[in-house]
Structure formats: C-alpha cells, structure tokens
Amino acid sequence: MKNILIINGHQQYRSAEGKLNNTLVENMIRVLSPYNNVKTTVIQNGYHAEEEQQKFLWADVVIYQTPIYWFSVPGLLKTYMDEIYTYGTFFTGADQYGTGGLLTDKTYMLSTTWNAPASAFEDETQFFEGNSLDEALQHLHRIHKFLGMKPLKSFSCYDVVKNPNIKQYIANLEQHLKEALTNEPVAK
C-alpha cells in the first residue's frame, strides 16, 4: 500500500471549466483508493502551505493532473509550487547545483491534458518537431529532479477541446496507472 497525493492543478478561465481534469482525478481516486492511501488537493479551491508540505512528506507518489496552457502549467499551479517547494523542507544547498533535493524517496507522475493532437508530437514536420511528450514537459521534470524525486511514466490526453473522447481517456488512464504503479494492484 502506497501513500498517494493527487494534485488537481486546473485553473478555471473563460470556457475552461475543468470538467475533464475533475473526471480524471475522480477516476484516479476510484482506481487507486482500494489498494492505497489517497489524499487530494484541488489548487483552485485554495490550500494551506504547511498542510500541503505535510502531504508531500507523507506521500510516496505525487500525481499531478493538469491542463497544459501555453506549453506549461496554469498560473495557480506554478504559484503553488513557488509557495510549497521551500528551502529546508524540499531542497537544501549542495556543492553541485540541483543535487540538494530532499524528496529522494518519492516518485511523481505528470498527467496532462492538451488541446494539441497526438500527431503534433509524431515527427519533425509537426509542431513539436519530433519532441516527445516528456521532452515538451522537460521543464516540469527538471523541477522534480531538483527536489530529488524520480519520475513515473507520464500520461496525457490529447485533442481535448476539438475532439474529446472521455471514455477512451478514462480507459487509457486506468491502464496507465496499472502500468506506472506496477508494485501495487489497482481496482478494475
């Protein structure tokens, strides 16, 4: 049994209500709760820094469910990171830059939603010029490497505005969780 923290990093604006991110988080909880201890944070609902830091220290695995806005996380999620990832709790000074992370016994998973279609990542002629999902998310991986955390395989839903396929996203997410968290059984 693992301690899993799921962070819903959605930030509502205009027509982006967060229904898909909420649905994905609800399904993560459904799949993971029977065999794990699960806590959640919905950034948009507010949070207390000290409580969030304690959740991180408690967690074995941190899962971020977030839309990608302009190739990064929403502003509220970035503010959360700035306020929660503090010196002395999450990292400390080190002789070599980036090696002072204190969360070395923890893993993380990025679960993202994109308006971009999957084909945008396919080859050099497409928008991402052959870069993979994880290459496009490299800045987020660097943040967690700085904290000492190890990545689990990332998950993503593509083309979520123009061609949403919620049932397929949920099925893909369940399969991904089974594969990413192989040490623990997940509910069917």
Secondary structure, DSSP 8 states (H G I E B T S, - for coil): --EEEEEE----BTTB--HHHHHHHHHHHHHHGGGSEEEEEEGGG---HHHHHHHHHH-SEEEEEEE-BTTB--HHHHHHHHHHS-BTTTB---SSTT--BS-TT-EEEEEEE-SS-GGGGSSTTSTTTT--HHHHTHHHHHHHHHTT-EE---EEE-STTTS--HHHHHHHHHHHHHHHTTTS----
